[in-house]
Amino acid sequence: MTPHRLLLSAAIPALMALSAVPASAETLKVVASFTVLADVVKQVGGEHVKVTSLVGPNGDPHEFEPSPADAKNLKAAQVAFVSGEGLEGWMDRLITASGYKGKPVTVSEGINTRTMEEDGEKIIDPHVWNSPVNVKVWVANIEKALSSADPTDAAAFRANAEKYTRTLDEMNAYAHAKFDKVAEDRRKVLTSHDAFGYFGREYNVSFLAPLGLSTESEASAADVAKLIEQIKGEHVKAYFFENSNDPRLVKQVAKATGAEPGGELYVESLSDAKGPAPTYEKMFKYNVDQLAAAMAKSS
């Protein structure tokens, strides 16, 4: 055998071995309904996913109006994720308009949800991500869906999910360490709308808000007057507005009660990359720090 043929015959098994490697280099095209969810999907998917968020940074997932580009992104997606519990009221319309053939994965399935009353009827609070304990359920559901779509990379998804679950446990401990030492009668703040129910349940913080669960709801003059009396009666000292909606109403209530500004909270949307809340972890800790600082000032 000539040296040239010898080299060629040695190369053939190596080339065959290369072609036998599973095609894990293919990146899953994934769509998530809003930025907080998109970030958690990225944490679990790692390098094996390309995630597009339909609602952008500082966007409001309640009042979102999808564009033709969103329909195109959804149609091209191999997996789509929604939080569910009524948050994405626009999603069914977008699915129909886009021609997307799949069924979005609802990541909040299995969470111990809370109900509240709005306009005389009981509804489920959709803002589950404001407690990292709930986001652990998201992570398990995301891992399962990604592994089903891409079994080759299931071990990587599992490792990422386990690592991020530990991060969520650390975030929960961080918040408890901040709030558990604050006197209960000081754990009260005014916010734009009722989006912190799960946060309040986990850390025993009372949030008062002129608007209900959705930023689309409208507060009546009687509701606002009642809230002003409640804030005065309970001596609420700080108010916060939110990055994704109009702060005018909460400022009006604050002015009538003498509550002091505590700053801006990131509730339903991450900031852009240059802001203080470009990831879910940073958003949560930023909110905790802002709230804890306001409580310390009022004590």
Order of alpha helices (4+ residues) and beta strands (2+ residues): alpha-beta-alpha-beta-alpha-beta-alpha-beta-beta-beta-alpha-alpha-beta-alpha-beta-alpha-beta-alpha-beta-alpha
